[in-house]
């Protein structure tokens, strides 16, 4: 192990001028990078599976097919986007919009049921 000025080369590599190279090889990931997509996927994916099954029993999704495909696509997009801090807002927006699209048919059915029951 060679030293220059009393500092080992390994220490220079980890904290010196080669830090950019090290970050390119071993990028730092913040823990909140997967928080947005994970928070939307945990309730959204089972809900999407339930809705696909529910609509398949009723002879296809019909009017809600576009919403269900958009929900699945946006949740998948939130996971596929690069995990950089600059794209964190886009990942959270895609995940949240996908969850909203997944909740739309269920909320419509609940509101329709409440309107029919009250009137």
C-alpha positions in Angstrom: 0.0 0.0 0.0 1.6 3.2 -1.1 1.3 6.4 0.8 1.9 10.0 -0.2 2.1 12.7 2.4 1.3 10.1 5.1 -2.2 9.4 3.6 -2.8 6.0 2.1 -4.0 5.9 -1.5 -7.2 4.1 -0.5 -8.1 7.0 1.7 -7.5 9.4 -1.2 -9.7 7.3 -3.4 -12.6 7.3 -1.0 -12.5 10.9 0.0 -10.3 12.8 -2.4 -10.3 13.7 -6.0 -11.6 10.3 -7.1 -14.8 10.7 -5.2 -16.7 11.4 -8.4 -15.5 8.2 -9.9 -16.5 6.3 -6.8 -20.0 7.8 -6.9 -20.4 6.8 -10.5 -19.5 3.2 -9.6 -21.3 3.1 -6.3 -24.1 5.8 -6.4 -25.6 6.9 -3.1 -29.3 6.1 -2.8 -31.5 8.0 -0.4 -34.1 5.8 1.3 -37.0 8.0 0.1 -36.3 7.0 -3.6 -38.6 4.0 -3.4 -41.0 5.4 -0.8 -43.4 7.0 -3.3 -43.8 4.1 -5.6 -43.9 1.6 -2.8 -46.6 3.6 -0.9 -48.7 3.7 -4.1 -48.0 0.1 -5.1 -48.9 -1.6 -1.8 -52.6 -0.5 -1.9 -52.8 0.1 -5.7 -51.7 -3.3 -7.1 -54.1 -5.5 -5.1 -56.9 -3.0 -5.9 -56.0 -3.2 -9.6 -56.0 -7.0 -9.5 -59.4 -6.9 -7.8 -60.9 -4.5 -10.3 -59.6 -6.5 -13.3 -61.2 -9.6 -11.8 -64.4 -7.7 -11.0 -64.7 -6.3 -14.4 -63.8 -9.6 -16.1 -66.7 -11.2 -14.3 -69.0 -8.5 -15.7 -68.0 -9.1 -19.4 -65.0 -6.8 -19.6 -64.0 -3.5 -18.1 -66.0 -1.4 -20.5 -65.8 2.3 -19.8 -63.2 2.0 -17.1 -60.7 0.0 -19.2 -58.7 3.1 -20.1 -58.5 4.2 -16.5 -57.3 0.8 -15.3 -54.6 0.6 -18.1 -53.4 4.1 -17.2 -53.3 3.2 -13.5 -51.2 0.1 -14.2 -49.0 2.0 -16.6 -48.3 4.9 -14.3 -47.5 2.6 -11.3 -45.1 0.7 -13.6 -43.6 4.0 -14.8 -43.0 5.1 -11.2 -40.8 2.0 -10.7 -39.1 2.1 -14.1 -37.9 5.7 -14.0 -34.3 6.2 -13.0 -33.6 6.5 -9.3 -32.2 10.0 -9.2 -33.1 12.8 -6.9 -33.9 15.0 -9.8 -36.7 12.6 -10.9 -38.1 12.0 -7.4 -40.9 14.4 -7.9 -41.9 12.8 -11.2 -41.8 9.3 -9.6 -44.0 10.4 -6.8 -46.4 12.1 -9.2 -46.6 9.1 -11.4 -47.2 6.8 -8.4 -49.8 9.1 -6.9 -51.7 9.5 -10.2 -51.6 5.8 -10.8 -53.1 5.2 -7.3 -55.7 7.8 -8.0 -56.6 6.1 -11.3 -56.8 2.8 -9.5 -59.2 4.2 -6.9 -61.4 6.0 -9.4 -63.7 3.0 -10.3 -64.1 1.9 -6.7 -64.9 5.5 -5.6 -67.4 5.9 -8.5 -69.1 2.6 -7.4 -69.3 3.8 -3.8 -70.6 7.2 -4.7 -73.2 5.7 -7.1 -74.3 3.2 -4.4 -74.6 6.1 -1.9 -76.7 8.2 -4.3 -79.0 5.3 -5.1 -79.4 4.3 -1.4 -80.2 7.9 -0.3 -82.8 8.6 -3.0 
